[in-house]
């Protein structure tokens, strides 16, 4: 399997649960927290700039995308 392709099995659900749990327990000390918060900030700014999208939607999409990038390995 290519390292740059998303997984085709439901293992990513378990990975996501483990990552969220780790982020909740360790807070800002977890390695995924900073990239996800950065993605949320970028998404919020993009949401403020784009006329159709509001900043909360941009924040959620940015955080979700950054989180996906972290767990897809």
BANU-769383 format. One record per residue: z, x, y of N, C-alpha, C, O in turn; residue in three letters. Coordinates in steps of 0.05 Angstrom, whole numbers, padded with zeros to 5 digits, always signed. Atoms other than C-alpha are relative to their C-alpha. Example, Ala and Ser with C-alpha at 12.3 -4.5 7.8 and 13.67 -1.06 7.14 Angstrom:
// residues 2
+00000+00018-00024+00156+00246-00090+00000+00018+00024+00013+00039+00024Ala-00001-00016-00024+00143+00273-00021+00014-00015+00022+00018-00005+00044Ser
***
This chain:
// residues 73
+00000+00017-00023+00000+00000+00000+00000+00018+00025+00014+00038+00026Unk+00002-00015-00025-00017+00025+00069+00026-00005+00016+00036-00028+00017Unk-00025+00002-00015+00045+00039+00113-00003-00017+00025+00017-00026+00036Unk+00004+00015-00025+00013+00002+00172-00007-00029-00005-00011-00044+00014Unk+00006+00028+00006+00000-00064+00137+00026-00015-00005+00044-00004-00018Unk-00025+00015+00006+00053-00119+00136+00002-00006-00030-00018-00007-00044Unk-00004+00006+00028+00084-00134+00069-00011-00028-00007-00011-00046+00010Unk+00011+00026+00009+00053-00190+00029+00020-00015-00018+00014-00037-00027Unk-00020+00013+00016+00117-00207-00009+00023-00010+00018+00024-00002+00041Unk-00022+00011-00016+00179-00245+00015+00022+00020+00005+00043+00012+00016Unk-00021-00020-00005+00218-00180+00018+00006+00003+00030+00028+00011+00037Unk-00005-00003-00029+00210-00180+00094+00021-00019+00009+00035-00013+00029Unk-00022+00019-00008+00257-00240+00097+00027+00013-00005+00045+00011+00012Unk-00025-00014+00006+00312-00199+00064+00004+00023+00020+00026+00028+00029Unk-00002-00021-00020+00296-00141+00110+00009-00010+00027+00025+00002+00041Unk-00007+00012-00026+00301-00186+00171+00029-00008+00000+00043-00004+00020Unk-00029+00008+00001+00368-00214+00148+00018+00024+00002+00038+00024+00016Unk-00016-00024+00000+00395-00144+00136+00000+00012+00028+00021+00022+00038Unk+00002-00012-00027+00370-00120+00204+00016-00016+00021+00030-00005+00037Unk-00015+00017-00019+00399-00179+00242+00030+00003-00005+00045+00004+00014Unk-00028-00003+00006+00465-00172+00206+00010+00027+00011+00032+00028+00022Unk-00008-00026-00010+00467-00098+00223+00002+00001+00030+00020+00013+00041Unk+00000+00001-00030+00450-00111+00296+00024-00016+00010+00036-00009+00030Unk-00023+00016-00009+00505-00164+00300+00026+00015-00004+00044+00013+00012Unk-00025-00015+00005+00557-00118+00269+00003+00024+00017+00025+00030+00027Unk-00002-00025-00015+00540-00054+00305-00006-00002+00030+00000+00016+00045Unk+00006+00004-00028+00516-00082+00371-00020+00020+00011-00040+00026-00002Unk+00018-00019-00012+00484-00031+00417-00002+00026-00015-00019+00043-00009Unk+00001-00025+00015+00498+00025+00368-00020-00001-00023-00025+00019-00036Unk+00020+00003+00021+00448-00002+00318-00027+00010+00010-00034+00005+00033Unk+00025-00012-00010+00380+00034+00321-00021-00021+00008-00040-00013+00023Unk+00020+00020-00008+00341-00031+00328+00007-00015+00025-00011-00028+00037Unk-00008+00016-00023+00380-00060+00386-00015+00008+00025-00026-00010+00039Unk+00013-00009-00024+00349-00018+00441-00030-00008+00001-00039-00019+00021Unk+00028+00009-00001+00276-00030+00421-00004-00030+00003-00022-00039+00016Unk+00002+00029-00002+00288-00105+00413+00007-00009+00028-00006-00027+00039Unk-00006+00007-00027+00322-00109+00481-00021+00008+00020-00027-00006+00039Unk+00022-00009-00016+00266-00069+00512-00024-00019-00002-00036-00026+00018Unk+00021+00019+00004+00215-00116+00482+00006-00026+00013-00012-00039+00025Unk-00008+00025-00013+00254-00176+00508-00004+00003+00031-00013-00016+00044Unk+00003-00004-00029+00255-00146+00579-00029+00000+00008-00037-00012+00028Unk+00029-00001-00006+00180-00131+00577-00012-00028-00002-00028-00036+00015Unk+00010+00027+00003+00166-00201+00552+00009-00018+00023-00006-00035+00032Unk-00010+00016-00022+00210-00232+00606-00016+00005+00026-00023-00013+00041Unk+00016-00007-00024+00173-00194+00661-00028-00011-00002-00039-00022+00017Unk+00027+00011+00004+00106-00213+00631+00000-00031+00003-00019-00042+00014Unk-00002+00029-00004+00130-00286+00629+00002-00008+00029-00008-00029+00036Unk-00002+00006-00029+00147-00284+00703-00027+00004+00014-00034-00011+00033Unk+00026-00006-00013+00078-00255+00720-00021-00021-00009-00037-00029+00008Unk+00021+00018+00010+00035-00301+00676+00006-00028+00009+00029-00037+00008Unk-00005+00026-00011+00025-00370+00705+00007-00022-00020+00020-00041-00014Unk-00005+00020+00020+00028-00409+00640+00026+00003-00015+00037-00016-00025Unk-00024-00006+00016+00088-00375+00607+00024+00004+00019+00021+00017+00039Unk-00025-00004-00016+00159-00378+00634+00014+00024-00011+00008+00034-00033Unk-00013-00024+00008+00206-00319+00630+00016-00004-00026+00018+00015-00042Unk-00014+00002+00025+00249-00348+00573-00019+00001-00025-00012+00013-00045Unk+00020-00002+00022+00187-00356+00529-00009+00028-00003-00011+00038-00026Unk+00008-00028+00001+00164-00286+00547+00022+00017-00012+00016+00035-00028Unk-00023-00015+00011+00234-00259+00531+00001-00004-00030+00004+00016-00045Unk-00001+00006+00028+00234-00293+00463-00023+00013-00016-00020+00024-00037Unk+00023-00011+00013+00164-00271+00446+00001+00031-00001-00005+00043-00021Unk-00003-00029-00001+00177-00199+00468+00020+00010-00019+00016+00030-00033Unk-00021-00008+00019+00241-00194+00428-00010-00004-00028-00005+00013-00046Unk+00010+00005+00027+00208-00226+00368-00020+00020-00009-00020+00029-00032Unk+00021-00020+00007+00149-00178+00370+00013+00027-00005+00006+00040-00025Unk-00013-00026+00004+00194-00117+00377+00016+00000-00026+00016+00019-00041Unk-00015+00003+00025+00238-00142+00320-00019+00002-00024-00014+00015-00044Unk+00020-00001+00022+00176-00153+00276-00010+00028-00004-00013+00037-00027Unk+00009-00027+00002+00152-00083+00291+00021+00017-00014+00014+00036-00029Unk-00022-00015+00013+00220-00056+00268+00002-00005-00030+00007+00013-00045Unk-00004+00007+00028+00222-00093+00202-00025+00002-00017-00023+00002-00042Unk+00024+00001+00016+00150-00090+00180-00005+00026-00016-00017+00025-00037Unk+00001-00026+00013+00154-00016+00160-00024+00002-00018-00028+00023-00031Unk
***
